[in-house]
Amino acid sequence: MSQTTEAEVLKPAAPVAVEVPVGVEPDASKRSAQAHALAVETSFKRYGINRWGSAFIRASGEGHLVFAAPNSPAVDLFALSQELARRGIRTPYVVRFPTMIENQMGTLKDGFAKAIADNNYQGKHIGVYPLKVNQRRSVVDTVVKAREKFNYGLEAGSKPELLLAMAQPPLKGSLLVCNGYKDREFMRMAFHAAELGHHVIIVLESTREVRRYLDVYNEQDWTAKPEVGMRAKLYSRGSGRWQSSGGESSKFGLTTNELLAVVRELTAAGMVEQLSLLHFHIGSQITQIKRIKTAVREGARIYAELQQLAPQLRYLDLGGGIGVDYDGSRTSYPSSANYSLEEYASQVVFEVIEACREVGARQPTLLTESGRVVVANHAVTIADLREVQGELLPVPEPGEDEHRLVHELRSTLESLNIKNVEEYFHDAIDYRDECLQLFSRGYLSLQDRASAEGLFGRIRNKVKQIVESMPHPPEEIVDFLGKAHQKYLVNFSIFQSIPDAWSIDQVFPAAPLSRHGEKPTINAQIVDITCDSDGCVETFAHPDENMPYLPLHERRGSDEKYYLGFFMTGAYQDSLANVHNLFARCHEVILRNPDDDMVLPGSERVELGENLTFEIKMGATCEDVLSAMDFDVERMIRWLRDRHLAVETTLGESWLLGVLQSYPYLSR
């Protein structure tokens, strides 16, 4: 395998096809290039990259995956991983491309600008980033840096998030929206934020909160006061995995009676002019545009009617929920969305216009709080694959006392062909099952059981090869083989890096970073290095049908580095990650402009080729994660040193204490 130098980390994407003039016989090199290009094209279809990754993934001439973020140099992910390994930075790590976030913010803004112009809409659009989606500083700083360009606001749902938002510079024309349940201290923080220059809107979630707002409003002579909004509980629901978070049984929101009660209470207090916003939210990752249209129509209708009671009502907050097309299918499947950002904006504007026209209401400024679609595709989680579980070991030669059923399996293996595959494979299954039953009853030796398992594994592999060559393979055999994949051990924790895959069966697109010019030989589930049986990825995003396994290659040797990328992991995964087995925060590798300052505390600047600058924030060490669990590491060190006073160990005290400063994942 060719070695990659630092200068080669940045690889321009090679063309996928080679044109040959008509009538000219291509030479051997052109034929080889064409064959390679066809193999890469086939591989991209195999993993669905040609669909879910069409906007940002392409192939290098070596068959590596190249991430091409807008307004940034393209990065060969495999070459990057090799160079990081050479520098002692081990997997797993998250590679971030901040310009992907800026691009999504711009796309959403442009979509609404076009819809507003096309429909002669009288209002504006303001995007709001909900901090809960990803609070990592590298992500928040990217959003904040682009706020002025795209007129973006921030949304906070807790006191720490509100503190984070308050610490950002106020931006004229932008908003700071406060959601979630709020006590008096939260209310006071919102008033304080208004005094610091932020345009704050407190979204009331219950009738009790309006009383808290009025109490805090009157308890001080505030120099600036936040406005208020109300969150409506719609009957309309979203679609997909989170549809239960909308509708009449949703956790948040005010019923129609409660909305009117809040308006009456504000009016009685002479404060109805503070009511400026109506908010609703029907769920995350909404997969169907028709559900969005229905909800917007209902919410806009409520807004239009309420405007007659609250003359200062001028914002309609549509909440979040814009879907991410994780699998590239552009359908209403839970891991996809059947619309684009442009279609979303167009439908929203049209429905609001219609609802306002019916009652003669002013058209509102539209707010969107979509975070997933803004940050999901900026991050790639990379880990290296270590070993295949369930590899076939040599089967012993037959002995004189070998059981008849084992002998039948040997004969079946030798006699299998395309003409008898269906009959013989069913026989092999029967022989294997009978062997297992006989062993349980004490009539088959352990050696014969091992031989039966090994022979059946070889029969299965031979059947797989035969079936792949058949134009119309037997469906029953195909289904059986589809369940008979192996497991590939990957150096990461699902609970830390892609917790949604474990907790809610979210699917992510995944693919090896190299060898896309070669056909994979293994259909594998992914198992992590935790000691939890749930630490297994069994479903992978694909535009045609989500795959129950991932086609992968066997490593050519123990020294070959074989990396796997999980894509679109930028939304919620950092926030929801846990430290199961004390596998804690991973390294962050952030592509920066050469002129950018490094922003993360303790990070380092690394130049990997011309105009290729990364900010690297090292992940949590064993000491860090033990400290986070309230252990006194200094005392632990004293205890360990005391143990070494009485015992002579092979590696010594300094080696063990050095482990405290090491990365908790597999080292070699």
Number of C-alpha atoms within 10 A of each C-alpha: 5 5 7 13 14 15 12 17 22 21 20 17 21 14 12 18 15 15 8 13 8 7 6 7 10 14 9 9 9 15 14 13 16 18 15 21 22 16 19 26 18 17 22 23 15 19 24 24 25 19 20 26 21 12 13 17 21 24 25 22 18 16 24 22 26 25 23 19 22 16 11 17 19 20 24 26 26 25 23 20 24 21 18 16 13 10 9 10 18 23 24 26 24 28 26 26 27 24 19 23 26 22 18 19 26 18 16 23 20 17 17 26 17 14 20 19 10 12 12 11 17 12 15 14 23 21 25 26 27 26 24 18 22 22 17 14 13 18 21 20 16 15 24 18 14 18 20 14 11 19 19 26 29 26 22 22 17 17 18 11 18 22 15 16 23 22 11 14 11 18 17 12 12 20 21 27 28 28 22 15 14 23 13 14 12 21 22 20 15 29 25 19 23 22 16 15 14 27 22 26 25 27 25 30 24 20 16 12 19 22 16 19 24 15 13 17 17 10 9 10 9 15 10 16 19 26 22 23 25 27 22 24 26 23 16 20 24 26 26 20 18 17 20 17 18 24 20 17 13 18 12 21 26 23 16 12 8 17 22 14 15 22 19 16 16 20 16 10 10 10 17 21 15 19 26 22 27 28 24 24 28 28 23 24 25 30 29 22 22 16 17 24 19 17 25 27 22 18 26 28 20 19 28 25 15 17 19 13 15 21 14 14 24 20 22 26 29 22 21 23 24 26 30 28 29 28 29 23 21 21 16 18 20 21 28 25 25 20 20 17 18 17 14 21 21 19 18 22 23 18 21 24 22 15 22 20 14 10 12 13 18 17 23 26 17 21 23 24 24 23 29 25 24 25 30 24 26 26 24 23 24 28 25 21 25 20 15 19 14 11 11 11 12 9 14 12 8 13 9 6 7 15 18 12 18 24 18 16 27 19 14 20 21 11 11 18 15 13 9 10 22 17 10 20 21 13 15 24 15 13 21 21 13 14 24 17 13 13 14 11 9 9 12 19 15 11 11 23 18 17 24 25 19 19 26 22 19 17 23 20 14 17 22 16 12 16 21 11 10 10 7 8 15 12 10 11 17 14 10 11 16 14 11 14 18 17 23 24 19 25 25 28 29 26 26 22 27 25 22 19 21 16 12 9 14 18 24 22 26 23 23 25 24 23 19 27 21 15 15 16 10 17 21 22 23 22 24 22 17 19 10 13 8 15 20 22 23 20 20 24 27 24 25 13 12 20 19 17 22 28 19 22 21 15 14 10 7 10 9 12 16 23 22 23 23 21 22 24 26 29 21 20 20 20 16 17 18 19 15 15 14 20 23 26 23 25 20 22 24 20 21 23 17 13 8 10 10 17 13 15 8 9 15 14 16 15 14 18 13 13 14 20 20 24 24 22 21 18 19 20 21 21 22 19 18 17 13 14 11 8 13 12 15 11 10 14 15 11 11 14 15 12 12 13 9 8 10 10 9 7 8 11 18 9 10 14 15 11 13 17 13 15 24 21 20 14 11 8
